[in-house]
Amino acid sequence: MTVAVQRLNENARAALAAHFLALPAEDRRLRFGLSLSPSSIAAYVDKIDFERDAVFAVHDDHLALVGVAHVAFGDDLAELGLSVLPAHRGHGVGGALFERAAAHARNRFIPRLFMHCLKENAPIMRIARRFGMAIVTDIGDADAHLELPPASPASITGEFVTDRFALYDHALKTHIAAWKRIHAALLGAAPEPGSSQTDTA
């Protein structure tokens, strides 16, 4: 099954904060390298530059963010941070986010993708190995690098098609969620079985 990955803009700050706060405390420590308080999470999200960096996400059927990739750009590399909610792991979300982030960096002529994490972060280490990243460990930390090929017409077209698919997927989920809310509201407004709608006044 293809996992739809959508690029977010600054209007998604609240949803991003909610995603990070939904991570269990230990997962949040592994994602950021230390345990962050809710206020620190909010400060991190507020500082994201959506014009310079890129933030990608996978939505569930309720439009909540179940996986997020933050790509921060430097002079000659892009640093990637990944997080996936526990209930959605093992379904290709992390891999889809990694591939989308790598394609984005490649098509902007960035030669290297970089991930820094705690060595004990098993899910991220598995993704790094799966995609052939060169990993260097030092005490409790791990640095992973991937040399990116130059952009090509095929890679640029592929990114465009991926974005169109993600927009369609999000629009479809939005419409379904809206119909579910309408349906629930109609059910809530329906009279109880056996009740009378006759005006006795």
C-alpha angles and dihedrals in degrees: 000000000000114000113218113225118192129194112235131215133206091280087073096065094107092048090049092052090049090052094052092046090050090061113099112255093255092049090049089053091050092047096051101025092243139042109276124199120228090258091053090050090052091049091050092051092046091055096053110117104214092188095056101030131042127231120194129187145182116221128207123221090277091053093248116143108251096169132024135187121192114196112195115191126220130174098285105359143048119224116214128205119187135191132173126181111248096243091058100048120113092037100093097264096123093045092049091051091049093050092047092050092048092049091049093051093044093052090053091057096253108152100202139039116206134193126186118192144145111280089235091061094107099178093053092044089053091052091048091052093043092058095044099251118168105242126203118186127198120181102304100348134080130199119197126191132188123190108223122215118236118274116267136186088257094052092048092048090047091054091050092051091047091053092049091051091049092051091050091048092050093047091051092049090048092054093046091049090049092051090049090053091049091048092049091048091051091050090050091052095048116105119253114262110272095018119129124236092190116121106234096181 
